[in-house]
Amino acid sequence: MPKGTNRNSKRSSASGRGPARTPKPEVLVIGSGAVGAACASALARRGVRVRVLSHAGQSTTSISGGHLLLQSKRPGPSLELARRSLELLKAFVAGREEELRYRQSGSLLLAVSDAETEALRAHWAALNAAGVGCEWLDGATARVLEPELSPTVAAATYCPEDAQIDPAALAGAWLHDALTHGASLSSGVMVEGFVTSHGAVAGVVASKAEYPASAVVLAAGPWSGELAAMAGAEAEVVPRRGVLLRGRSNRVLAGRPLLGAGYLAAKFSDPTAGGQTQASFSFQQHPDGECVLGGTRDFAGFDPGDLTAAAAAILECGAAYLPAVRDVDWTQQHVGFRPWTPSGVPYLGAASVPGLYLACGHEGDGITLAAVTAERIAEAICGG
């Protein structure tokens, strides 16, 4: 990634007092994943001096799935945020769809049992009441759209607004856009604390160096709760572990993102009800044949857990909806941590401590909600 230049990095030295000094950034963004990069881009486009603090060990974007879905949301704040976000994202992606592996092909939510069909019908009715145009399909019609689906698929809903993208490519594009608009990047730095002045956040301490700033945006995914506490702010963000499989197929297994109805039950489950690992079905295939199969959800801190057992559970679950997943050579197993919040809604905006802004708590929707998060953060800092 090319280094950006700060448009305001030089001051006149005509006074003869020595070389020009670089002014401190107005805003530090902690995190260079999709959410942090989008925030940096939105702020830099408004003329704000931005520095992004990045550490590869604290980012899960590169191993994320690339679903951009309305169907996986419940009516309420997250759904409305997702609708606006997909609008913004579509505008950003325009003209580079192939580069970012973006396709708006719609998505299917699938049911393979009476219980799943009943739950799916209730979800479909709620989405339509909220203005999301979804079609109800019987199993046979769903198999016309996706011939590889299992004969046991009894019903499905189709949402034409849904899409998919390459998360790492998207984050890279946002970061490049930020740098092009004058942002700077510090890579490989781990945030260790915050600089405060008169009760307000005035910068961070990272890798034993101080980075002063007028404001700090916390976009560090599942690590955000811990970091917010260091600044004296409250953000109840808990890591929710998830395993995904990656492989490649020479034939088309699905032309659009697929989810099992059980995915919704796992996503919205109450963690206080028990600590069992839940496997649910999500699948996407990119035009080049790369396949992503998920996934699991459980709470175990940042412990990566037993990937072999998780992979077996994912494969068994996936085969119930799409039997051909058993034919894929799943060469990679990834474990990541979703930033879960008890409310199910992310933190977007000013924290309780002046100078700190929160862009975190998206659970598994960070890619989908990154664009609207950036818009909200830019408005909170710059007005609008």
C-alpha positions in Angstrom: 0.0 0.0 0.0 1.5 3.4 -1.0 2.2 5.9 1.8 -0.1 8.9 1.9 1.0 12.4 2.3 -0.5 14.9 4.6 -1.8 17.9 2.7 -1.2 20.2 5.7 2.1 18.7 6.8 4.2 21.8 6.0 4.4 25.2 7.6 6.3 28.2 6.4 9.8 28.5 8.0 10.3 32.0 6.8 10.6 33.2 10.4 14.1 31.5 10.5 13.2 29.5 13.6 14.2 26.2 12.0 12.6 23.5 9.9 8.9 23.3 9.4 7.0 21.1 11.9 4.3 18.6 11.1 1.1 19.5 12.9 -0.4 16.8 15.0 -3.3 14.8 13.3 -6.7 16.1 14.2 -8.0 12.5 14.4 -6.4 9.2 15.2 -8.3 6.1 13.9 -7.4 2.9 15.8 -7.8 0.0 13.4 -7.4 -0.4 9.7 -10.0 -3.1 9.1 -13.1 -2.3 7.0 -14.6 -0.1 9.7 -11.5 1.8 10.6 -10.5 2.3 6.9 -14.0 3.5 6.0 -13.9 6.0 8.9 -10.5 7.2 7.8 -11.7 7.7 4.2 -14.9 9.6 5.3 -12.9 11.9 7.6 -10.1 12.5 5.1 -12.6 13.4 2.4 -13.9 16.1 4.7 -10.4 17.6 4.9 -9.6 16.2 8.4 -6.0 15.3 9.1 -6.2 11.6 9.9 -3.6 9.1 11.1 -4.5 5.4 11.1 -2.9 3.2 13.7 -2.8 -0.4 12.4 -1.7 -3.7 13.8 -2.2 -6.9 11.8 -2.7 -8.9 15.0 -5.8 -6.9 15.8 -7.8 -7.2 12.7 -10.3 -9.9 11.5 -11.4 -8.2 8.2 -9.0 -10.3 6.1 -10.5 -13.6 7.3 -14.1 -12.4 7.3 -16.9 -13.5 4.9 -18.1 -11.0 2.5 -21.9 -11.1 2.8 -23.7 -7.7 2.4 -27.1 -8.7 3.6 -30.4 -7.2 4.7 -32.0 -10.7 5.2 -29.8 -11.4 8.1 -31.0 -8.4 10.1 -34.1 -8.0 12.3 -36.3 -5.0 11.8 -34.9 -2.1 13.9 -31.8 0.0 14.1 -29.4 -2.6 12.6 -31.6 -3.1 9.6 -32.0 0.6 8.9 -28.3 1.1 9.3 -27.7 -1.7 6.8 -30.0 -0.2 4.2 -28.2 3.1 4.3 -24.8 1.3 4.4 -25.5 -0.7 1.3 -26.5 2.4 -0.5 -23.2 4.2 0.4 -21.2 1.1 -0.4 -22.7 0.6 -3.8 -21.7 4.2 -4.7 -18.2 3.7 -3.4 -17.8 0.4 -5.4 -19.1 1.7 -8.7 -16.6 1.2 -11.5 -14.4 -1.3 -9.6 -16.8 -4.2 -9.0 -14.4 -6.7 -10.5 -11.5 -5.5 -8.5 -13.5 -5.7 -5.2 -15.3 -8.9 -6.3 -18.6 -7.2 -5.7 -21.8 -8.8 -7.0 -25.4 -7.8 -6.2 -26.9 -11.1 -7.0 -29.4 -11.3 -4.1 -29.3 -13.9 -1.4 -31.3 -16.9 -0.3 -32.2 -17.8 3.3 -33.0 -21.5 3.4 -35.1 -23.8 5.6 -34.7 -27.6 5.8 -37.3 -28.5 8.5 -40.8 -27.6 9.6 -39.4 -25.6 12.5 -37.0 -23.7 10.3 -39.8 -23.0 7.8 -42.0 -21.6 10.5 -39.2 -19.4 11.9 -38.2 -18.3 8.3 -41.8 -17.3 7.5 -42.1 -15.2 10.6 -38.8 -13.5 9.7 -39.9 -13.0 6.1 -43.1 -11.3 7.2 -41.3 -9.0 9.6 -38.8 -7.9 6.9 -41.6 -7.2 4.4 -43.5 -5.2 7.0 -40.3 -3.2 7.4 -40.2 -2.5 3.7 -37.5 -5.0 2.6 -38.7 -6.7 -0.5 -38.2 -10.4 -0.1 -39.8 -13.2 -2.1 -41.1 -16.4 -0.5 -40.0 -19.5 -2.5 -40.9 -23.2 -2.1 -38.0 -25.7 -2.2 -38.5 -26.5 -5.9 -38.3 -22.9 -7.0 -35.2 -22.3 -4.8 -33.5 -25.2 -6.6 -34.3 -23.6 -9.9 -32.2 -20.6 -8.8 -29.5 -22.8 -7.1 -29.5 -26.4 -8.5 -27.0 -27.7 -6.0 -29.3 -27.1 -3.0 -30.3 -30.2 -1.1 -33.6 -31.9 -1.8 -34.5 -31.3 1.8 -34.6 -27.5 1.4 -38.4 -27.0 1.9 -38.6 -23.2 1.6 -36.5 -20.1 1.0 -36.7 -16.3 0.9 -34.9 -14.3 -1.8 -33.8 -10.7 -1.3 -32.6 -9.1 -4.5 -30.9 -6.2 -2.7 -28.3 -8.4 -1.1 -24.7 -8.7 -2.4 -21.2 -9.9 -1.6 -17.7 -8.5 -1.7 -14.1 -9.3 -0.9 -13.6 -7.8 2.6 -9.8 -7.4 2.5 -10.0 -5.8 -0.9 -12.7 -3.4 0.3 -10.7 -2.4 3.4 -7.7 -1.9 1.2 -9.7 0.3 -1.2 -11.0 2.5 1.7 -7.5 2.8 3.2 -6.0 3.8 -0.2 -8.8 6.4 -0.6 -8.0 7.8 2.8 -4.3 8.1 2.0 -5.1 9.6 -1.4 -7.1 12.3 0.5 -4.2 13.1 2.8 -4.4 10.6 5.6 -1.3 8.9 7.0 -0.7 5.3 8.2 1.4 3.9 11.1 1.6 0.1 10.8 2.6 -2.5 13.3 1.7 -0.3 16.4 -0.1 -1.7 19.4 -2.2 0.7 21.4 -1.2 0.5 25.1 -3.1 3.4 26.6 -4.5 6.9 26.1 -3.2 10.4 26.6 -5.7 12.6 28.5 -5.8 16.3 29.2 -8.4 17.9 31.5 -10.6 14.8 31.5 -10.6 14.4 27.7 -8.8 12.0 25.4 -5.9 13.8 23.7 -4.1 11.0 22.0 -2.9 7.4 22.5 0.2 5.6 23.6 1.2 2.9 21.1 4.3 0.8 21.0 5.9 3.0 23.7 5.3 6.2 21.6 2.8 9.0 22.1 0.5 10.0 19.3 -1.3 13.2 20.2 -4.6 14.1 18.5 -7.7 16.2 19.0 -9.9 13.1 18.8 -9.6 9.4 18.7 -11.9 6.9 16.8 -11.9 3.5 18.3 -12.5 0.9 15.5 -10.6 -2.0 16.9 -13.4 -4.6 16.6 -13.5 -7.1 19.5 -10.6 -5.4 21.2 -12.6 -2.1 21.4 -14.2 -2.8 24.8 -10.9 -3.4 26.5 -9.4 -0.3 24.9 -12.4 1.9 25.8 -12.0 0.9 29.4 -8.4 2.1 29.3 -9.7 5.5 28.3 -12.3 5.5 31.1 -15.2 5.0 28.8 -17.9 2.2 28.7 -18.4 0.0 25.7 -19.7 -3.4 26.4 -18.0 -5.2 23.5 -17.3 -8.9 23.9 -15.3 -11.2 21.5 -17.6 -13.9 20.0 -15.5 -16.6 18.5 -16.2 -17.9 15.0 -14.6 -20.4 12.6 -14.8 -20.2 8.8 -13.5 -22.6 6.1 -12.0 -21.5 2.8 -11.4 -23.6 -0.3 -11.9 -23.6 -4.1 -14.2 -25.3 -6.5 -13.9 -25.6 -10.3 -17.7 -25.7 -10.7 -20.3 -23.3 -9.6 -21.9 -24.4 -6.3 -23.9 -21.2 -5.7 -24.3 -18.0 -7.6 -25.3 -15.9 -4.6 -24.8 -15.9 -0.8 -26.7 -18.6 1.0 -27.7 -18.8 4.7 -29.6 -21.4 6.7 -32.5 -20.3 8.8 -30.6 -21.7 11.7 -28.0 -18.9 11.2 -30.5 -16.4 12.5 -31.2 -18.4 15.6 -27.4 -18.7 16.3 -26.8 -15.0 15.6 -29.5 -13.8 17.9 -29.1 -16.4 20.6 -28.8 -15.4 24.2 -25.3 -16.2 25.4 -26.5 -16.5 29.0 -28.5 -19.6 28.0 -25.4 -21.7 27.7 -21.8 -21.8 26.4 -22.3 -24.4 23.7 -20.6 -23.9 20.3 -23.3 -23.3 17.6 -22.6 -24.2 14.0 -24.8 -22.6 11.4 -24.8 -22.5 7.6 -23.5 -19.6 5.5 -21.9 -19.9 2.1 -20.6 -17.8 -0.7 -18.6 -18.4 -3.8 -16.6 -15.8 -5.7 -16.4 -15.7 -9.5 -12.8 -17.1 -9.4 -14.1 -20.3 -7.6 -13.1 -19.4 -4.0 -15.6 -20.6 -1.5 -16.2 -19.5 2.1 -18.2 -21.8 4.4 -19.3 -20.9 7.9 -19.5 -20.8 10.7 -19.6 -21.2 14.4 -20.5 -18.8 17.3 -19.5 -19.1 20.9 -18.0 -17.1 23.8 -14.5 -18.1 24.9 -12.6 -14.9 25.1 -9.7 -14.9 22.6 -9.0 -18.6 22.9 -8.9 -20.0 19.3 -10.2 -23.4 20.5 -10.3 -26.7 18.6 -10.4 -25.8 14.9 -10.7 -29.5 13.8 -13.9 -30.1 15.8 -15.3 -26.8 14.6 -14.5 -27.5 11.0 -16.3 -30.9 11.2 -19.4 -29.3 12.7 -19.5 -26.6 10.0 -19.1 -29.2 7.2 -21.9 -31.4 8.6 -24.2 -28.5 9.1 -23.4 -27.1 5.6 -24.0 -30.4 3.8 -27.6 -30.4 5.0 -28.3 -27.4 2.8 -25.7 -27.7 0.1 -24.4 -31.3 -0.1 -21.6 -30.3 -2.6 -19.7 -28.6 0.1 -18.3 -32.1 0.9 -16.6 -32.2 -2.4 -14.6 -28.9 -1.8 -11.0 -29.1 -0.7 -11.2 -26.9 2.4 -7.6 -25.9 2.6 -7.9 -23.1 5.2 -9.5 -22.9 8.6 -9.8 -19.4 10.1 -10.8 -18.4 13.6 -11.9 -14.8 14.2 -13.7 -12.9 16.9 -16.9 -10.9 16.3 -17.4 -7.8 18.4 -20.7 -8.7 20.1 -22.8 -6.3 22.2 -25.7 -7.2 24.5 -28.1 -4.8 22.6 -27.2 -6.2 19.2 -26.6 -2.7 18.0 -23.1 -1.2 17.4 -21.7 1.8 19.2 -21.5 4.7 16.7 -20.5 8.2 17.9 -19.2 10.1 20.9 -18.2 8.1 24.0 -18.8 9.2 27.5 -15.2 10.5 27.6 -14.7 13.7 25.5 -12.4 13.3 22.6 -13.2 9.5 22.1 -15.5 8.2 19.4 -16.7 4.7 19.2 -17.1 2.7 15.9 -17.4 -0.8 17.2 -19.7 -3.6 18.3 -20.9 -4.8 14.9 -20.9 -8.5 15.7 -20.8 -10.2 12.3 -22.0 -7.2 10.4 -18.8 -5.1 10.3 -18.4 -5.4 6.5 -22.1 -4.6 5.9 -22.2 -1.6 8.3 -18.8 -0.1 7.7 -19.9 2.5 5.3 -22.7 3.9 7.4 -20.5 3.7 10.5 -18.0 6.0 8.7 -20.8 8.4 7.8 -22.0 8.6 11.4 -18.5 9.1 12.8 -17.7 11.8 10.2 -20.9 13.6 11.1 -20.3 13.3 14.8 -16.8 14.7 14.5 -17.3 17.3 11.7 -21.0 18.0 12.1 -23.8 17.2 9.6 
